[in-house]
Structure formats: structure tokens, C-alpha cells
């Protein structure tokens, strides 16, 4: 039998509606009260920006700004300590020291050299004063490019620099501007201009900005940035200058530049010139018997520590030099002198450089040193990256970067994380296979411990005819592209043109874009920024081509076909770019 249940129907009483209305009224009162309180000084108050623009784009925008987000508190950064995996003993490091001609077992610097942030390095000089601009080696530009409306390149002037000098290490001659060959740029103050041997008509020019270019034909040239005309007589340096010089960051009229090869005038020296009259004030390193390597040259760029009046230099002979200048500069009298003292020499060997006989890895440093606090970061020809305490000359850590390093490391500080980084790649030399091909990676390394943060496998590069790999110093993105680093690979086997420029994400190592040049490049890229902070990569290749590339997306904006192989690296002052070429020319190009 089936049964159906009947539910009793309930009748809603009128008093229920009265109770419900009371609850709603209370809720409304609470909402109104909260709103009134929110219009006052409540800590949870938020300003809302309303866009009142009309559909056709006119109208007004409420300019009430939201509350600013708190600025992150920088995390204190400790000194480098190394890690178990980066102990120098793993690489078999041995070193010796000599102070003022006497061998010593230990060292404590009589003067402190504590370098600050890159922006502090040359605060007394408007311009580019050393290779890649500062002690972090992260920027070969000064100022901004202003409003880049056309996104075009304009050749403004060309200066011929004929002549050559015989090679000392091989047959042939040196000429033009080669690797690394970056110009220096300085806008001197008026008082300094007046005491230098600058032409009278240039002394009277307001805001004179001078290019100083040490070249492979042995001459040092001085040019006006605006039109490329000479500002004073050349200096006959008597040796080939392959590397990049340095101007004293204190604004003193001193030029530091090393010879890249011996020649008809003898062994290669490292020289310090007076820029008052062009005379040599000091020469060191020529045929130094303390060196363990037979080939002696000075391709790297000098760093000067202003407060201690001292110099640090890492040479291709395998010696690190460190000394006090004892500078006496009287601007009013128009005189300058130096009297170096406390001359320290540090030399080293590693397991790689001691084994293998004639095929042993080379000693020495062709890249320029990085300095932070009192620590030097420098990479050598034997695949070693060093972190050295310059106050004791003890090596804190060493990292194996596998191959001959010609590019200069780049240093970066991340204050939000309390970390520091080194970015580095190498050339294709010791690690090539039977077909002269090597896999060339690129690294981001913890500058405090020496441990690898990430390693991109990079590209297969050949050493056929010329050496491939990362022969250029990379460009660290800033402003609106501060998340990127721009790396150039030369002689890339799987790229038909043999030249590849890559934009890496600095955090993840992701390749954000890849641009194939017409040919390989030894010329380091630079990044110019407009007033909005947008970046423009400028680079050159060995076919004489100049490229202007959007730094964010890798799109080619413009190019110029110039003359010669660009091995040298450019520098820029505001929107003017300067570079020399193997065709014995110096170019001034404007970013418009």
C-alpha cells in the first residue's frame, strides 16, 4: 500500500515582518556610520582615482594620488666570505707578493681603498672616465639621450687617424682602433681647461666636451665631441694602445693608459700622462722580471681610488699592481706631479697554469677589474674568476668559468635582497673540440660567495680564423629595462651571420629576445635612455654596421653602414655616440 504524507502548512505571522525591517534599518545605519568614519582620519582610508575623461579623449583626470607604497628597507649586505665549493685551494691557487722591491709573506694595506656605488666613482667629472664608466663596469654612457622622437641614427662627423706602428709580438703593424678601444669623454670645468694645452679657440668655448682616444697607431687624440675637430695636439705614446685608458675620476688632469704590445720602442709599459702638457709622469711594468708570463701587456683599464689617492691595476703578465700616487695638484699654479710609493706586486699560479707544459693555460688578466668596497673581482686567461681582498691580498673565493676570459665582469647590487651579483661570459679558446668549436655559456654568480646563481648554456662558437664567444663586455639594463642584460656572442656556429645579441632576463636567464647581427662582433653594446627611461641598444659589428635596437623587444629601429671592422667599443655623452674603427676613423653619431 502506498502512503502519501501531508505536511502541515505554516502561516507567517505579521510580527516577523516587523523584526526583519528592524534588522535592515540597523544594517543601513552601520554602513552609513562606517562611511562617515572612513571620510575622516581612519588608517584604512583609500583615495580612489576616478577617470572622468570624455569618450573623445578630452576632459579631466582626477589628480588625487593613491597613498604611496612604502619604500622597501634595504637589507644590509655582508662582506664576501666565499663558500665551500669556491675555496681557492680547489683551483690550486698559489701566490707571491713583493712590496717596494722586497718579497713579503703577508700584507696589510697602509691605506684603505673602499669603493662605493658606481654612481660615486667619478662624481667630480661629467663624462665617461674609464672602461665601462665606473668601478662596477656597468655603463659606458653619461647623461640621457633626451627626447628620442625619430628613433634614428645620424652620422655627425668623421675623423681620419692615419698611421701605424710595427708589432713587437708578431709580424705586421697596429693601426686604427681595436679591442677594447673605448674612447674617454670629459666635460672639464673651466679652470681645468685653462691650465691644459688646449687650443685657444677651444678654451674659449663654453661647455667644451673633449674626447680622449688612445689608439693602436700609438697616438692619443683629443677631439671636440660636437664636431670632431682637434682640441689640442696629439700625444705620441710610442706604443700601440689596444685597451681603454682612464681619466682620473677626481677631475685631475691625469691620463692612465697601458700599451698592448711591445714594439720598436721596447717592452710595453703602463703609463701615466699629465693632461696639462702631455708629458709622461710615471711608467711601470715594462719587461717586469717579477712576472711569470713571458708576454707582458696592459689591455685592462685602471681604477683610481680618490680618497686614498691610489691605483689598482691587473695586468696580462699576471701581476696585480697596487700603489699610492702621492699626487700634488695645484690648479691655480697649473701644475701636477705624482711620486708613487707603497708599490705592491701580487703574482699567482693555479693548477691549470702549472700543468701541461707549452699547452698550459695562460696566466694574466686582459679584462678590467671590478671594485666594490675593498674587494676586487677579476677574471683571467685561464678560466678563473677571483674575488680578492685588496687590504690583505687574500683571495676570498674563486669560481671556475672554464675558459679564457676577455670580457670584463659586470657587478650589480640588489639592495632589496641584500645580494650582489657578477655577470660574466668567456671566449672560445681552451675548451674547443677537434673542430675548433666550444660551447660558451653565460653566468650570473653570487658576488659574496662565488656560487653560481644561474648558467645559460649560451651558444656553440668557433675559434676558426678569429676567436668566438663572449668577447665583448655585456650591457646591464637600467630604468625601464632593469630586468634585462644584453650579451653579444661572436662566431656563433648555428647562426649564419656568426653574430648574436641576446637579451636575458636577469632573474630567470630566459632569453627575452635574440637579434642576429650581419656579422660577428667584438664591440661591446651600450644602452642609451630617453627622458622616459626607455632603452635603446647601440651595437656594432665587424662588417662596419651600426645598429639601433629597441631594448625592450629587440626590434631594429635603424642602422648605419660605416667603414671598417668595429672591434673597439663605443661610449656616449647624452645623445652623442663615439667609436673608432679598424679603418683608421673615429665617428661621432647622434641618436635622434
C-alpha positions as CSV (number, residue, x, y, z in Angstrom):
1,X,0.0,0.0,0.0
2,X,1.3,3.4,-0.9
3,X,1.0,6.2,1.6
4,X,1.2,10.0,0.9
5,X,2.4,12.3,3.7
6,X,0.7,15.6,4.1
7,X,2.8,18.4,5.6
8,X,1.2,20.9,7.8
9,X,1.1,24.4,6.2
10,X,2.6,27.2,8.4
11,X,1.2,30.7,8.5
12,X,3.8,33.6,8.7
13,X,2.9,36.0,11.4
14,X,2.9,39.8,10.9
15,X,5.4,40.3,13.7
16,X,8.1,38.6,11.6
17,X,8.0,41.4,9.1
18,X,8.4,44.0,11.9
19,X,11.5,42.1,13.1
20,X,13.0,41.9,9.6
21,X,12.5,45.6,9.0
22,X,14.3,46.4,12.2
23,X,17.4,44.3,11.2
24,X,17.6,46.1,7.8
25,X,17.4,49.5,9.4
26,X,20.2,48.7,11.8
27,X,22.4,47.4,8.9
28,X,21.9,50.7,7.0
29,X,22.8,52.8,10.0
30,X,26.1,50.7,10.4
31,X,27.0,51.2,6.7
32,X,26.4,55.0,6.9
33,X,28.5,55.2,10.1
34,X,31.4,53.3,8.6
35,X,31.4,55.6,5.5
36,X,31.3,58.7,7.7
37,X,34.2,57.4,9.7
38,X,36.1,56.5,6.6
39,X,36.0,60.1,5.4
40,X,37.9,61.1,8.4
41,X,41.4,60.1,9.6
42,X,40.9,56.3,9.6
43,X,44.2,54.5,8.8
44,X,42.3,52.3,6.4
45,X,41.1,55.2,4.2
46,X,41.9,54.8,0.5
47,X,41.8,57.5,-2.1
48,X,40.1,56.4,-5.3
49,X,41.3,57.9,-8.5
50,X,38.4,58.4,-11.0
51,X,39.0,58.8,-14.7
52,X,36.4,61.4,-15.8
53,X,37.7,61.7,-19.4
54,X,35.0,62.0,-22.1
55,X,34.7,59.4,-24.8
56,X,36.6,61.5,-27.3
57,X,39.7,61.7,-25.1
58,X,39.1,65.2,-23.7
59,X,38.0,66.1,-20.2
60,X,39.9,65.9,-17.0
61,X,41.6,63.3,-14.9
62,X,41.2,63.4,-11.1
63,X,44.8,64.1,-9.9
64,X,44.2,62.7,-6.4
65,X,47.1,60.3,-6.0
66,X,46.7,57.0,-4.1
67,X,48.7,56.5,-0.9
68,X,52.3,55.8,-1.8
69,X,53.5,52.3,-1.2
70,X,56.2,52.1,1.5
71,X,59.8,52.1,0.2
72,X,61.4,48.7,0.8
73,X,64.1,48.9,3.5
74,X,67.5,47.9,2.1
75,X,68.9,44.8,3.6
76,X,72.4,45.2,4.9
77,X,74.9,43.4,2.7
78,X,77.7,41.5,4.3
79,X,81.3,41.3,3.0
80,X,82.2,38.4,0.7
81,X,83.0,35.2,2.6
82,X,83.2,32.5,-0.1
83,X,81.7,29.0,0.1
84,X,83.0,25.5,0.5
85,X,82.7,24.9,-3.2
86,X,84.6,28.1,-4.2
87,X,87.7,27.7,-1.9
88,X,90.8,28.9,-3.8
89,X,92.6,25.7,-2.9
90,X,90.3,23.8,-5.2
91,X,91.8,25.7,-8.2
92,X,95.3,25.1,-6.7
93,X,96.0,28.8,-6.2
94,X,99.5,29.9,-5.1
95,X,100.6,33.5,-4.9
96,X,103.6,35.6,-4.0
97,X,104.0,39.3,-3.1
98,X,106.6,42.0,-3.3
99,X,106.4,45.4,-1.6
100,X,108.8,48.1,-2.7
101,X,111.2,45.6,-4.1
102,X,111.2,43.2,-1.1
103,X,109.4,39.8,-1.0
104,X,106.8,39.6,1.7
105,X,104.8,36.8,3.3
106,X,101.8,38.8,4.4
107,X,100.3,42.2,3.6
108,X,98.1,44.8,5.3
109,X,97.5,47.8,3.2
110,X,98.8,51.1,4.7
111,X,95.9,52.9,3.0
112,X,92.2,51.9,2.8
113,X,90.5,51.6,-0.5
114,X,86.8,51.3,0.0
115,X,84.9,51.9,-3.2
116,X,81.3,52.9,-3.1
117,X,78.4,52.6,-5.6
118,X,79.1,53.1,-9.3
119,X,77.4,56.5,-9.3
120,X,80.1,57.7,-6.8
121,X,83.1,56.7,-8.8
122,X,83.6,59.8,-11.0
123,X,81.2,62.3,-9.4
124,X,83.7,65.1,-10.0
125,X,83.8,64.6,-13.8
126,X,81.0,64.8,-16.3
127,X,81.7,62.1,-18.7
128,X,83.0,58.5,-19.2
129,X,86.3,58.2,-17.3
130,X,87.3,54.5,-17.6
131,X,86.3,51.4,-19.5
132,X,82.6,50.9,-19.0
133,X,82.4,54.1,-17.0
134,X,83.0,53.1,-13.3
135,X,84.1,50.6,-10.8
136,X,81.2,48.3,-11.5
137,X,82.0,48.4,-15.3
138,X,78.3,48.7,-16.0
139,X,77.7,51.8,-18.1
140,X,79.8,53.5,-20.8
141,X,77.3,56.4,-21.1
142,X,76.8,59.7,-19.4
143,X,73.5,61.5,-19.1
144,X,70.4,60.7,-21.2
145,X,69.5,60.9,-24.8
146,X,66.7,63.3,-24.1
147,X,63.6,63.1,-26.2
148,X,64.2,60.4,-28.8
149,X,61.5,61.4,-31.3
150,X,62.7,59.9,-34.5
151,X,64.5,56.8,-33.2
152,X,67.1,57.3,-35.9
153,X,70.9,57.4,-36.1
154,X,72.7,60.4,-37.7
155,X,76.4,60.5,-38.7
156,X,77.5,63.9,-37.5
157,X,81.3,63.8,-38.2
158,X,84.2,61.5,-39.2
159,X,87.8,62.0,-38.2
160,X,90.7,60.2,-40.0
161,X,93.6,59.0,-37.9
162,X,96.1,57.5,-40.4
163,X,99.4,55.9,-39.4
164,X,100.6,52.6,-37.9
165,X,103.3,51.1,-35.7
166,X,105.1,47.8,-36.0
167,X,104.1,44.9,-33.9
168,X,106.5,43.5,-31.3
169,X,105.0,40.1,-30.8
170,X,104.3,39.2,-34.4
171,X,104.8,40.4,-38.0
172,X,102.7,43.3,-39.3
173,X,101.5,46.5,-37.8
174,X,99.0,48.0,-35.4
175,X,96.6,50.7,-36.8
176,X,93.2,52.3,-36.2
177,X,91.1,51.4,-33.1
178,X,90.9,47.8,-31.9
179,X,89.6,45.7,-29.0
180,X,88.7,47.1,-26.4
181,X,89.5,50.6,-27.6
182,X,86.8,52.6,-25.9
183,X,87.1,56.4,-26.0
184,X,87.0,58.5,-22.9
185,X,84.8,61.6,-22.7
186,X,85.1,64.6,-20.3
187,X,83.4,67.9,-19.9
188,X,86.1,69.7,-18.0
189,X,85.5,72.6,-15.7
190,X,86.6,76.0,-17.0
191,X,89.6,76.3,-14.6
192,X,91.0,73.0,-15.6
193,X,90.5,73.8,-19.3
194,X,92.5,77.0,-18.8
195,X,95.6,75.2,-17.5
196,X,95.7,72.5,-20.1
197,X,97.4,72.7,-23.5
198,X,94.1,73.0,-25.3
199,X,94.0,75.3,-28.4
200,X,93.0,78.9,-27.5
201,X,89.8,78.8,-29.7
202,X,88.7,75.7,-27.8
203,X,89.5,77.2,-24.4
204,X,87.0,80.0,-25.1
205,X,84.2,77.5,-26.0
206,X,81.5,77.2,-23.3
207,X,80.9,73.6,-22.2
208,X,83.8,72.1,-24.1
209,X,83.3,68.3,-24.1
210,X,86.6,66.5,-25.0
211,X,87.1,63.0,-26.4
212,X,90.4,61.4,-25.4
213,X,91.2,58.4,-27.6
214,X,94.3,56.2,-27.2
215,X,94.7,54.2,-30.4
216,X,96.6,51.3,-31.9
217,X,98.7,53.6,-34.1
218,X,100.4,54.8,-30.9
219,X,98.8,58.3,-30.9
220,X,96.4,59.7,-28.3
221,X,93.9,62.0,-29.9
222,X,91.9,64.9,-28.4
223,X,88.6,65.8,-30.2
224,X,85.7,68.1,-29.7
225,X,82.5,66.0,-29.2
226,X,80.4,68.4,-31.1
227,X,82.2,68.4,-34.5
228,X,85.2,66.0,-34.2
229,X,87.8,68.8,-34.6
230,X,91.0,68.5,-32.7
231,X,91.1,70.3,-29.4
232,X,94.9,70.0,-28.9
233,X,98.0,68.4,-30.4
234,X,98.2,64.6,-30.3
235,X,100.4,62.7,-27.9
236,X,102.8,60.3,-29.5
237,X,102.6,57.5,-27.0
238,X,105.2,55.4,-28.8
239,X,103.4,52.1,-28.2
240,X,100.2,50.5,-29.5
241,X,97.2,51.1,-27.2
242,X,94.8,48.2,-27.7
243,X,92.9,48.6,-24.5
244,X,91.0,51.5,-23.0
245,X,92.5,54.3,-20.9
246,X,91.2,56.1,-17.9
247,X,90.9,59.7,-16.7
248,X,91.4,60.5,-13.1
249,X,87.9,60.4,-11.5
250,X,88.7,63.3,-9.3
251,X,88.8,65.6,-12.3
252,X,92.6,65.8,-12.1
253,X,94.4,66.3,-15.4
254,X,95.8,62.7,-15.4
255,X,95.5,60.0,-18.0
256,X,96.2,56.3,-17.3
257,X,96.8,54.1,-20.3
258,X,98.7,50.8,-21.0
259,X,100.5,49.5,-24.1
260,X,99.0,46.3,-25.6
261,X,102.2,45.1,-27.1
262,X,106.0,45.6,-27.2
263,X,107.2,47.4,-30.4
264,X,110.1,49.3,-31.9
265,X,110.4,51.4,-28.7
266,X,110.9,48.3,-26.5
267,X,108.8,46.4,-23.9
268,X,105.2,47.5,-23.3
269,X,104.8,49.9,-20.3
270,X,101.8,51.2,-18.3
271,X,101.9,55.0,-18.5
272,X,100.5,57.9,-16.5
273,X,100.4,61.2,-18.5
274,X,99.9,64.8,-17.4
275,X,97.0,66.3,-19.4
276,X,98.4,69.7,-18.6
277,X,101.3,69.3,-21.1
278,X,101.1,65.7,-22.3
279,X,104.3,64.6,-20.6
280,X,104.8,61.1,-19.1
281,X,104.8,61.4,-15.3
282,X,105.3,57.7,-14.5
283,X,105.9,54.4,-16.3
284,X,105.8,50.9,-14.8
285,X,105.6,47.3,-15.8
286,X,107.8,47.3,-18.9
287,X,109.6,43.9,-19.0
288,X,108.9,43.4,-15.3
289,X,111.1,40.5,-14.2
290,X,108.6,39.7,-11.4
291,X,106.1,38.4,-14.0
292,X,105.8,34.7,-14.5
293,X,104.4,35.0,-18.0
294,X,106.7,36.0,-20.9
295,X,104.1,38.1,-22.7
296,X,103.6,41.4,-20.9
297,X,100.8,43.8,-21.9
298,X,98.3,46.2,-20.4
299,X,94.9,45.9,-22.0
300,X,92.8,46.5,-18.9
301,X,91.7,49.9,-17.7
302,X,93.0,51.5,-14.5
303,X,90.8,52.2,-11.4
304,X,91.8,55.1,-9.2
305,X,90.6,55.4,-5.6
306,X,90.1,59.1,-4.9
307,X,90.1,59.1,-1.1
308,X,93.3,57.1,-0.7
309,X,95.0,58.6,-3.9
310,X,95.8,55.1,-5.0
311,X,95.8,52.9,-8.2
312,X,94.8,49.3,-8.7
313,X,95.8,47.5,-12.0
314,X,95.6,43.9,-13.1
315,X,98.0,43.1,-16.0
316,X,98.2,40.5,-18.7
317,X,101.6,39.4,-17.4
318,X,99.8,38.0,-14.3
319,X,100.8,40.8,-11.9
320,X,98.3,42.9,-9.9
321,X,99.8,46.3,-9.1
322,X,98.7,48.5,-6.3
323,X,100.3,51.7,-5.2
324,X,99.8,55.2,-3.7
325,X,100.2,58.1,-6.2
326,X,101.1,60.9,-3.7
327,X,99.6,63.4,-6.1
328,X,100.4,67.1,-5.7
329,X,97.9,69.1,-7.8
330,X,97.9,72.9,-7.8
331,X,95.2,74.1,-10.1
332,X,95.9,77.7,-9.5
333,X,99.6,77.3,-10.5
334,X,98.7,74.8,-13.3
335,X,101.0,72.0,-12.0
336,X,100.6,68.4,-11.2
337,X,103.0,65.7,-10.1
338,X,103.0,62.2,-8.7
339,X,105.5,60.2,-6.6
340,X,104.3,56.6,-6.4
341,X,105.1,54.7,-3.2
342,X,104.0,51.5,-1.3
343,X,104.3,49.6,-4.6
344,X,102.8,46.2,-4.2
345,X,103.1,43.4,-6.8
346,X,101.0,40.2,-6.5
347,X,101.5,37.3,-8.8
348,X,99.9,33.8,-8.9
349,X,99.7,30.4,-10.5
350,X,96.9,27.8,-10.5
351,X,96.9,24.1,-11.2
352,X,95.9,24.8,-14.8
353,X,98.8,27.2,-15.4
354,X,101.4,24.9,-13.8
355,X,100.5,21.8,-15.7
356,X,100.6,21.0,-19.4
357,X,103.9,22.4,-20.4
358,X,103.6,24.6,-23.5
359,X,99.9,23.9,-23.7
360,X,99.3,25.3,-20.2
361,X,96.6,27.8,-19.7
362,X,97.9,31.3,-19.8
363,X,98.3,33.5,-16.8
364,X,97.2,37.1,-16.7
365,X,94.3,39.5,-17.0
366,X,93.0,41.0,-20.2
367,X,89.7,42.1,-18.7
368,X,89.4,45.2,-16.5
369,X,89.0,44.7,-12.7
370,X,85.8,45.5,-10.9
371,X,86.0,47.0,-7.4
372,X,83.4,47.1,-4.6
373,X,84.2,48.1,-1.1
374,X,87.8,46.8,-0.8
375,X,87.3,43.7,-3.0
376,X,88.5,43.2,-6.5
377,X,86.6,40.9,-9.0
378,X,88.7,40.0,-12.0
379,X,88.8,37.2,-14.5
380,X,91.9,35.7,-16.1
381,X,93.1,33.9,-19.3
382,X,92.9,30.5,-17.5
383,X,89.2,30.4,-16.7
384,X,89.4,31.7,-13.2
385,X,87.2,34.4,-11.6
386,X,88.7,35.9,-8.5
387,X,87.4,37.8,-5.5
388,X,90.4,39.3,-3.8
389,X,90.6,41.4,-0.6
390,X,92.8,44.3,-1.6
391,X,93.6,45.2,2.0
392,X,95.3,41.8,2.6
393,X,95.6,40.4,-0.9
394,X,94.0,37.2,0.2
395,X,91.7,35.5,-2.3
396,X,88.3,35.1,-0.8
397,X,86.9,32.8,-3.4
398,X,87.5,31.5,-7.0
399,X,84.9,30.3,-9.5
400,X,85.7,28.1,-12.5
401,X,84.4,29.9,-15.6
402,X,86.1,27.3,-17.8
403,X,87.8,29.3,-20.5
404,X,89.9,32.4,-21.4
405,X,88.0,35.5,-20.3
406,X,88.4,38.6,-22.4
407,X,85.2,40.3,-21.4
408,X,85.1,42.4,-18.3
409,X,82.7,41.2,-15.5
410,X,79.8,43.4,-14.5
411,X,78.9,44.0,-10.9
412,X,75.3,44.6,-9.6
413,X,73.8,45.3,-6.2
414,X,70.3,44.2,-5.2
415,X,69.6,46.2,-2.0
416,X,66.1,44.7,-1.6
417,X,67.6,41.2,-1.3
418,X,70.9,42.2,0.3
419,X,72.7,40.5,-2.5
420,X,75.4,41.3,-5.1
421,X,76.0,39.6,-8.5
422,X,78.6,39.2,-11.1
423,X,77.7,38.6,-14.8
424,X,80.3,37.0,-17.0
425,X,81.0,35.0,-20.2
426,X,84.2,33.8,-21.8
427,X,85.9,33.4,-25.2
428,X,86.3,30.1,-27.2
429,X,89.8,29.1,-26.5
430,X,90.8,26.2,-24.2
431,X,87.5,24.4,-24.4
432,X,87.3,24.0,-28.2
433,X,86.9,20.5,-29.6
434,X,88.7,18.9,-32.5
435,X,86.6,21.0,-34.9
436,X,87.6,24.3,-33.1
437,X,84.1,24.6,-31.6
438,X,83.3,25.3,-27.9
439,X,80.1,25.7,-26.0
440,X,80.2,29.2,-24.5
441,X,77.9,29.7,-21.5
442,X,76.9,32.9,-19.7
443,X,76.8,33.1,-15.9
444,X,75.2,35.0,-13.0
445,X,77.3,34.5,-9.9
446,X,76.8,35.4,-6.3
447,X,79.4,38.0,-5.7
448,X,79.6,37.3,-1.9
449,X,80.1,33.5,-2.1
450,X,81.2,32.9,-5.7
451,X,78.4,30.3,-6.2
452,X,76.6,30.1,-9.5
453,X,73.1,31.5,-9.4
454,X,72.3,30.5,-13.0
455,X,74.2,29.4,-16.0
456,X,72.8,29.6,-19.5
457,X,74.4,27.2,-21.9
458,X,74.7,30.0,-24.4
459,X,75.9,29.2,-27.9
460,X,78.3,27.0,-29.8
461,X,81.1,29.3,-31.0
462,X,84.1,28.7,-33.2
463,X,87.7,29.7,-32.9
464,X,88.2,29.3,-36.7
465,X,90.2,32.3,-38.0
466,X,89.2,34.6,-35.1
467,X,88.2,33.6,-31.6
468,X,84.5,33.4,-30.8
469,X,82.4,33.5,-27.6
470,X,81.6,36.5,-25.4
471,X,84.5,38.8,-26.5
472,X,82.5,41.9,-25.5
473,X,81.5,43.3,-22.2
474,X,77.8,43.0,-21.7
475,X,75.4,45.8,-21.1
476,X,73.4,45.9,-17.8
477,X,69.8,47.2,-18.3
478,X,68.6,50.0,-16.2
479,X,65.5,52.2,-15.9
480,X,62.6,50.6,-17.8
481,X,64.7,47.6,-18.9
482,X,66.3,47.0,-15.5
483,X,65.2,43.4,-15.7
484,X,67.5,42.7,-18.7
485,X,71.1,42.2,-19.5
486,X,72.4,42.3,-23.1
487,X,75.0,39.8,-24.2
488,X,76.8,39.6,-27.5
489,X,78.2,36.2,-28.8
490,X,80.8,36.2,-31.6
491,X,81.4,33.4,-34.2
492,X,78.2,31.5,-33.4
493,X,78.3,28.3,-35.4
494,X,74.5,27.9,-35.7
495,X,73.9,31.5,-36.7
496,X,74.7,32.0,-40.4
497,X,76.0,35.5,-39.8
498,X,78.1,34.4,-36.8
499,X,76.9,37.3,-34.6
500,X,74.1,37.1,-32.0
501,X,72.9,39.6,-29.5
502,X,70.7,38.2,-26.6
503,X,68.6,40.0,-24.0
504,X,68.5,37.8,-20.9
505,X,66.0,38.1,-18.0
506,X,68.4,38.8,-15.1
507,X,66.4,36.8,-12.7
508,X,65.4,33.7,-14.7
509,X,68.0,33.6,-17.5
510,X,65.2,33.4,-20.0
511,X,66.1,34.7,-23.5
512,X,63.6,37.6,-23.9
513,X,64.8,38.3,-27.4
514,X,67.5,37.3,-29.8
515,X,68.9,39.5,-32.6
516,X,71.2,38.2,-35.3
517,X,73.8,40.8,-36.4
518,X,75.1,40.8,-40.0
519,X,78.5,39.6,-38.8
520,X,80.3,38.7,-35.5
521,X,81.0,41.5,-33.0
522,X,83.9,42.3,-30.7
523,X,82.4,45.7,-29.9
524,X,80.6,45.9,-26.6
525,X,77.0,47.0,-26.7
526,X,75.8,50.1,-24.8
527,X,72.3,51.2,-23.8
528,X,71.1,54.8,-24.1
529,X,68.0,56.0,-22.3
530,X,65.5,58.7,-23.2
531,X,63.8,61.0,-20.7
532,X,61.1,58.4,-20.1
533,X,63.6,55.7,-19.2
534,X,63.1,53.7,-22.3
535,X,66.3,52.0,-23.5
536,X,68.0,51.8,-26.9
537,X,70.7,49.3,-27.5
538,X,73.5,50.5,-29.7
539,X,76.0,48.0,-31.1
540,X,78.4,47.5,-34.0
541,X,79.7,44.5,-35.9
542,X,82.8,43.5,-37.9
543,X,81.2,44.4,-41.2
544,X,81.1,48.1,-40.3
545,X,77.4,48.2,-39.5
546,X,75.9,50.1,-36.6
547,X,72.5,49.0,-35.1
548,X,69.9,50.8,-33.1
549,X,67.6,48.3,-31.4
550,X,64.6,48.7,-29.1
551,X,65.9,47.4,-25.8
552,X,62.5,46.0,-24.7
553,X,61.5,44.0,-27.7
554,X,64.7,43.6,-29.8
555,X,63.2,45.3,-32.9
556,X,65.7,47.0,-35.2
557,X,64.9,50.7,-35.3
558,X,67.7,52.0,-37.5
559,X,71.2,51.1,-38.8
560,X,74.1,52.8,-40.5
561,X,76.7,51.3,-42.8
562,X,80.1,52.7,-41.9
563,X,83.6,51.8,-42.8
564,X,85.8,49.1,-41.3
565,X,85.8,46.4,-38.7
566,X,84.4,47.6,-35.4
567,X,86.5,45.9,-32.7
568,X,86.5,48.9,-30.4
569,X,83.7,49.7,-28.0
570,X,81.6,52.9,-28.0
571,X,81.0,55.5,-25.3
572,X,78.2,58.0,-25.2
573,X,77.6,61.5,-23.8
574,X,73.9,62.4,-23.7
575,X,72.8,61.6,-27.3
576,X,76.2,61.5,-28.9
577,X,78.0,58.2,-29.5
578,X,81.7,58.0,-30.3
579,X,83.6,55.0,-31.6
580,X,86.8,54.2,-33.6
581,X,87.3,51.6,-36.3
582,X,90.0,49.4,-37.8
583,X,89.6,51.6,-40.9
584,X,91.5,54.4,-39.0
585,X,88.5,56.5,-38.5
586,X,86.7,57.9,-35.5
587,X,82.9,58.5,-35.8
588,X,80.5,60.8,-34.0
589,X,76.9,59.7,-34.3
590,X,73.8,61.2,-32.8
591,X,70.7,59.4,-31.6
592,X,67.7,61.4,-32.7
